[in-house]
Amino acid sequence: MVNFVLVPGAWLGAWAWDEVAGVLRGAGHGVYPVTLSGLAERRGVDAGQQQHVDDIVAVVESQDLQDVVLVGHSYSGIPVGQAAGRIGDRLLRVVYVDSNIPTDGKSFVDGWSDEGQAWVREQMEQSGGYWPPLTTEDYVGQDLSEEAVALILERGTPHPGRSISEPAQLIKPIGELPTTYLKCLMDGTTPSSDVLEQLKSPVWELAELNTGHWPMFSQPAALAQILSAAAGFVRRPGVA
């Protein structure tokens, strides 16, 4: 049995993993979806990025988990990559799901263009320091049903702005950790340049899934299979 710690991306809570978690539990694994501070049922907390790292580590340590697969989607790849270095021998593997990855000393938005950074700063200024959720138009072409989009819009919450502006603090280089990077092909067919650099590591592998940026909603069974494969339990589909 493997223990999957599932961390959702911006604006989402643990609820985003419900379907994936059901498949993994049905296969006999331990599953621990995480709601990061300031989001969903934990909204109202002005959380920074290091608080999100602490949230993830706390789940692992409080449950005394071993053979941990840390899974980070989108934004949460940044705190997941940092948390992976802190849990030591408890870690089995990191899986980044179409996510950002941490660079020591850099924040989530540091790699954005000047225009992109100005845009997100303006959004946060207008929203009291929070990054507002996306709108319906942002989910077009991402392999999502109308029901899935409606659910995301209904349950998504503003994302704490400090968490995307604070720099990462790596205890261990992420290239040294056993890792699967899952690229969702409808959100771009090629990983970002920083991910491509890390994929040169002998302990990193690339997997692909022909879906959009939110595979926990669009292809939950296929995503669960890839997570199981990353943990070494079934054939790895789409692994390069």
N, C-alpha and C positions, 0 to 999 in steps of 0.2 A: 504494500500500500504506500502511496505517495500522498503527501499533504500539499494541496494546492492553495496558495494564498493569492487571491484574485483582487487586483486593485484597478478600479475603473478610472477612465480619463476625466478631463475637465467636465464640470457640471453634473456629473453622475454620482450615484451612490452604489452601495453593495447590491441593490435591487437589479442593477444592470446585468448582473451575472446569473440571474435566476435560472434561465434555461440551460446554460452551460454547466452550472453547478449541479443541476439535476442529473445530467448525463454522467458527469464525473462521479457523483455519489453512487449512481446506479452501477458503476464499474468497480465500486468498492474503495474508492479513494476518500481521504479526508479533504474537505473543501471549506475554506475560510474566506468568504468575500469580505472586503473591507470598505467601510465608508470613511473617507478621509475627513479630518476636522474642517468644519465650516461648510459642509455639503450635506444635502438630503436631510436625514433626521438629526444631523450634527450641525446644521446651519446656524449662523449667528455668531460663530467663532471667527475672529480675525486671524486665521492661521497662516503661518509662513511655511516655506518649503521644508525646513528642518523639522517642524511639527509633523508634517506628513511623513517624513522618514521615520520619526519616532512612532507614529501611529502603526506603521507596518511592522517595525521591530517589536513593538509591544504585543501584537497579535501572536507572533512567533514565540516570544519568550513567555507570555502569560499562559499559553496553551502547551508549553514545553514541546514544541513541534520538532521533529527530526525529518530527514529526507524531504526537505521543503523545495517546492518549485514556486518561485516568486514570479508572478505574471503581472506585467504592467501594460496598460493600454494607453496610447496617445500621451497626454501630459504625464501620466503617472510612471512612465518609463524612467523619468528623472529621479523621483524619490525611490523607486524600486531598485534602480542601479546602485544607489547609495546604501540602501538598506541591505542589499545582498552582501556588501563588503563587511557589514557589521554583525551578521549572524553566524559567521565562521563556518564550522563543520556541519552546522544544521542545513546548509544550502546544498541541494542536489543540482539545481539548474535555474537559470534566469530565462524567462521567455518575454521578449518584447513584442507586443501585438501592435504592429503599425505605429510604433511609438517614437517619441523623442528619446534620446539617450543622454546621460549626464556627461558633462565635461567639467572637470574640476575648476572652480572659480568662475564659471559661467552660469547664467540663468536660462530659463526656458525661452525667453524672448531675445537673448543676446545675439542669436544667429539670424534674427529677422532683419529685413531691410529697414532703413530709417523711416520709410513711410509706414511700414507695418508696426513698428514700435510706437510711432506717433499716434497711429490709429487706436492701438490697444490702450495707450495712456489716456487718450481722450475718452474712450469708453469707460475706463475705470473712474475717471474724474466725475463723469456724469452719473455713476452708479455707486458712489460712496466707497470707492476702493475695491469694488468687485468687478469681475469680468462677466458681462451678461451672457446668458445662454444664446445659442444659435437660433436662427429662425427657420421656418419651413423650407425656404429656398436653399438653404445650406445643405440639406439632406437629399437634394435631387441628384440622381445618377449614382447613388451609393448602394443600390441593391436592397433598399428598405421598403417594406410594405407600408401602406398608408397607416395601418394599425401601429406598426413599430414607430413611425415618425410621431404619431399622435401621443404615444406613450412617453417618448423621449421629451417632447415639448411639455407634456403635463407634469412630469416628475423631475425634470431637470431644474437645478437651482444655480444661482450665481456662484461663480468660482472666486475664492479669496485671492485678491490681487497680489498680495505679498508673496504668495507661493510661486507665482510665475516670474517674479522680479528678483527674488533672492538667489544668490549663487549656490551652485552645488558644492558639496564638501565630500570628496571621495577619500575613503580610508584605504581602499585597494583599487588598483586599476581595473576597469571593467573588462579589459581584454584578457585578463587572467582567469576570469570566471566562466565556467561552462554555460554556454548561452545559445539559445535559438532566437533568431530574429525572423518574425513573420511579416512579410510584405503583402498587404492587401492591394491587389493589382488595379482595382477600379479607382484607387486613390493615387495612382502613379505607379508605373511599372518598375521603377528603379529606386532602391533605397537612397537616402540622403548621403552626401559625401562622408560625413563622420561615421555613419553606419558602415559604408563600404570599406573604410579604413579599418574598422574593428573586425570586419569579416575576414581580414587577412590572418587573424589569430587562429591557431590550430584547434582551439576549443570553442570556436564560434561556428554556427551553421545557419544557412538561409533556408527558410521555408516560404512558400507562396500559396496564396488562396485567392481565387478569382471572385472577389466580392469587394464591397466598399469598406470604408474606414471603421465601421461599427459592426464587426462580424459576430459579436455576441448577440446581436439582434437579427442580422441578415442570414447567418449561417452557423447557428449555435452548435449543431451536431458536428459539423465539419471542424469547427474551432476546437471543440472538446477532443476530437480525434487527434488533432495536431498537438494539443497539449499533452495528451497521453503518449503520443509518439516521442515528444521531446523528453518525457520522463523515462523513455525506454521500454514502454509496455506494448506498443504495436508498431507495425511498419510505418515509417515516416513518409507520408504522402507529400509530394511536392518539394522535397528537400534537395537543395543543390549542394 
